[in-house]
């Protein structure tokens, strides 16, 4: 049995977030019975449970601000070491998602090596550039990334741009890297257009199919909400902007209210989060277009899900997004008027052109980002066959 310990996501069942979606799909599409996944989950108490054939362990985490994520990863790694002491395993792998525990990596890897294990790391995507962190925290994330790259046995990059960055920035460490993307599916939602849950959601937010643009993603500065709000407000479209996100009355939200005045535009609707996978897929399918403003990170699961479900996708023109969307999407820059023009174009787009973009997006996912293929690539890697 090949034991694979995955730590760094908030856990499964997935609610929101790229890593959570990744782990959800990786475990769901497992086919090789010789692999056993062990997944760390953030919780209010320490416990264990089975989900999708995987052994999941909850880690209780105190509320200690930005250090919470570091504490969580360290506690989860400690659990893995204790588990391996109680249940010796041949060549176990601890796969850490994101570079938060760099200063402790050498020590932890040493203990893991004594258990016969290896350390794999997903470097995520430039956590040290995220605008939500102050300068000291950004410095820590950058230093942590450096040390995790230095001591990892293998770095699994979900973006070719990220792999090139690791190889170029840390060439002194001769990092061993491999590229495996995230996955998505192109199957239509199981919900019909007359499903009660869908109609109830539309009624709650006063929306209609094809009469709204859609944003799905964390409400943080680096996802360029300010630019998207400002550009939408420049348009004269009668369509609405539906924002499915974990919006809270935090300083970022209040600042945007002050600087953009978005609350005075009745077309802008904050729709909270949608945890029902099939409902969210149906909401994507019925959108006029999807807006994607992420510029920090590698391949983003929410972008892949949009390409698999939404016909017209408007992406911020950065390398990570171009790599994924290629000619299956339209691209905007942060130049004033760029996104507004695309929104107007998408609102007037005839159905044949919409269908053409939708089919290209669907084929892009099928050829490069199918969930089954990504899960198979990971299994091949974990079993040493790649």
N, C-alpha and C positions, 0 to 999 in steps of 0.2 A: 504494500500500500504506500502510495506517495502522498505524504501529508503536506498540505499547503496552507500556511497561516496568512490570512490577509488582515492587515491592520491599517488604520488611517482614515477609513470611511466612518460615517456615523452609524453604519450598519444596515442590515436588512430585516424585514421588508423595507424596500426603498420608499422614501417619501419625496425628498427633493435632493438635488445635488448630483454633480457629475460622477463622483466616485461611487456614490450609493447606487446610482443607476447602473454603472459598470458592474459592480459586484452582484447586483440583482440578476443581470442578464448572464453573467459568467456562470453563476451557480445554476441558473435555470436551464442553460443549454449544455451542461456537462453531459458527456456521452461515455467517457472512459471510466469504468467501474474501479479501476485501480487508483484513481485520484480521490482524495478525501479533503474537502475544503473545510477550514476552520475560520470563522469570520468574527472579528471583534465588532461589538455593537455598543454604542454609548447608551447608558441607561441610568435609572434612578437607584438601581441596586445590582448586586453581583448575582448572576444566575446563568443558567445554560438552557438552550433549547435547540430543537431541530427545525430547519426550514429549507425546503427544496433539496432535501438530501444532504444538507451541510450542517456541521456542528457549529452553532453560534454561541458566543459567550458575551454576556453583558458586563460592562465595566462601569462602575459608579464613578462619576467625575464631579469634583467640587466646582462651584462657580468662582473661578479665580481670574476672570478676564481673559486676555489673549493667551495667558499661560495654560488655559484649560486644554487646548489642543495638544500641547507638549506633554502635559501630565497624562492625558488620555493615551497617547501613543506609547509613552514609557510604561504605563500600567499594563497596557495590552501586550507589549513585548515581554514584560515580566511574567504575565500569565502564560505566554507561549513557552517560555523557558521552564516554568514550573510543570506545565503539561508534559513537555518532552522528558523531564526528569522522571515523572510518574509513568509515562508511556513512551519508552524509547522507540525511536523511529529511524529508519534507514534513509539518510540523505533528505531530511526535512528542509523545507524552504519557508522562510519568513519573507513575505512580500509586503513592503511598507509603501503606502500611497502618500506621496508628498514628503518634502524635506524639512520636517519640523524638529527632529531630534539629533541633529548633526553632532553637537558637542558630546553626546553620549554614545555615538555609533561605534567607535572603536572598542569601547568596553563591552557593549552589548554583542557586537559581532564576535568578540573573543569568547564570550560565554556560549553563544550559539554554535560556534565552531567546535567547542568541546563536546557539544551534543551531536556533532556530525552534520550540522546544518549549514545552509548558505543564506546569504542576505541579498534579496532582490529589492530594488527601489524603483518606484515610478516618480520621476522628478517633478511631475505636475507641470506648472507653467508660470515661472517668474512670480512666485508669491511675494518676493521682495519689491515688486513694482506696484503692488496693489495700493490704491490711494487711501484706503481705510486705515492703513498703518502709519504710525508716526515714525520719525527718522530712526530712533533706537531700535524699534521692532523690525523695521526694514533691514537694518544692519544685521540683526540677529538672523533673519530668514536667509539673507545672502550668505552669511558665514555658515549657517547650518547646511545650506545647499552644497557648499564647497566640501564640507566634511563628509556628507553622505555620498557624494560622488566619489570622493577619494576612497572610501572604505567599502562601498558596495561591491559585491561579486558580479552583479549585472544590473544595468539600468535599462528599464523597459520604457521607451518613449512612445507616447500615443500620437506624436506628430513628427514628421520628418524635419520640420523647422526646429523643433525642440531637440531632436537628436543631433542636428548640426550645431546648435548652440552649445550643447554639452561637450561635443567633441572639440569644438574650437576654443571654448572658454577654459576647459580643464585638460587640455592636451598633455600637460605635465604629469597627470596622473594615469595617462593611458587608459581612459575609461572603456569598459566593455559595454557596448550598447546594442540594443535591438529595437526595431520599430514594430509595434503592434498597435493598431488604431483601436478606437472604440467601435461599437457596432450599433446598428439600428435595424428596424424591420420596416417593410413597405406594405404589410397587410393592413387592410382597412379596419377601422374600429368595428367592434362587434355591435355597437349601438346603431340604431336606425335614426333617421332624421326626426322621427316622431317619438323617440324614447322619452319617458317621463323625466329622467335625470337631466337630459340635454335641454328639454323645453323649460324645465324648472330653472336651470342655470341661465338660460336666455332671458327668462322673465325677471329673474332676480336682478340682472344687470342691465335690463332694457336693451338687449342686443338682438340682431337678426343675422341669419346665415349670409355670408358674403358681404355683409355691410359693416365689417370691422377689420381693422388691421390688428395684428396680434404680436405681443411681446411676452416671452416666457423666460424667466431667469431671475437670479438673485438681484435684489435692489441695492446695488453697490455702485460707487462712482465709476470704476473701471469698465463697467458694462455700458457706459455712455448714455445713461438715461437722460441726462440734461440735454445732450445733443438731439436725441430722438424726440423728446418732448418739444423742444424749441422748433425743430423742423416740421413736426406734425402741425404745430400751431400756425406755421406760416402758410399752410395749404388752405384751399377753399373747399376741400372735399366735405361731403355730407356724411361720409363714413366715420365710424368711431375708432378710437384706439383703445383696445382692451389690453390691460397689463395684468398678467397672471404672475404674481410675485409675493414674496414674504414682506410686504410693505409694513413698516412700523413708524410710529411718530418719533423717529430718531433725528439727530441733528442733520443728516443728509437729506431726509425727507423735508424737514422744515426749511433748509437752505434752498432746495429746489422750488418750494412754494414761493419763497421770497424773490428768487432771481428770475423765475419763469412765469409765475402767476398761473400755473396750469389749472388750479382749482376754479378759475374763472371760465375755463373752456369746457362746456358741457359734453363735448365729444370725447373727452378723456375719462376713462373708467378704470379705476383700480379694482380688480376682481378677486383679490386675495389669492390663496393657493388652491390648486385642484390636485388632490392626491389620487383620485380614481384614474387609473392608467387609460382605460378605454374612453372615458369621458374627455380627458385631455386630448387624446388622439382625435376624437370627433371634433372638438373645438378647433384644433389645428386644421383639419380637413376643410372646415367650413369658413376659414378665414379668407379674406380677400388677398392678404399677403402677410408674411411673417417678417418682422424686423429683428435683426441680430446685431447688437452693438459690442459684443465681447472683443476685447483686444489684448487681454492678458491671459495666457494659458495656451495649451496645445489644442488638440481636437476636442471640441465641446459637444457633449452628448445631446444637449438641447438643439444644437444646430443639425446634427444628424437626424434627430427625430423630426425636425421641421422638414428637412429634405425628403424624408420618407413619407410625409403626410400632407404637406402644404405645397400647392402648385407653384406659387410665386414667392421667392425668398429674396429679401433685400439685406445684403450683408455689408458690414463695415469692411472696407478694403484694406485688410492687413494680411500678411503672409499666411497665418494660421487658417484664416477663413477661405482665402483663395485656394489653398492646398486642398481643402475639403470640397468646396462648391464648384470649382473649375467653371465650365460654361453652363452650369445648371442653375445659376443664380445671377442676380443683378447686384452691382456694387456701388456703395456710396462712400464719400470721404467726409471729413469734418469741416470741409469748406462750407460756409453759409450757402444754403440753397441746393446743395447736392442731394441730400436725402429728400427734401421737399419736392424736388422735381421727379424723383423716382416714385414717390408716393402718388403724385398726380398721374404719372404714367401708369402705375399699377391699377389705380382706381378706374382708368378708362380702357384698360387692356381687354381686347376681344377674347372670347372663349378659345378659339383655335390657338392663339399665342399662349394663353394660360396653360392649355393642355400640353403644348410643346415643352414649356418649361417644366411642367409637372412630370412628364415622362423622362426628360433628361435627369431630373433630380432623382427620380425613382431608380433609373439605371445606374446613376452614380453610387447610390447606396448598395444596390445589388452587386455591383462589380468590385467595390472596394471596402464596404462597411457592413456586410451582413453579420448579424449577431452570431449565427451558426459558425461562420468562418472564423470570426474573431475568437470565439470560445475554443474552436478546434486548434487555432494557432497557439493559444495559451497552453492547451493540453499537450501539444507537441513539444513546446518549450519546456514545460514542467517535467516532462518525462525524458528530457535529454535527447530528443530526436530532431532538434533543429540546430 
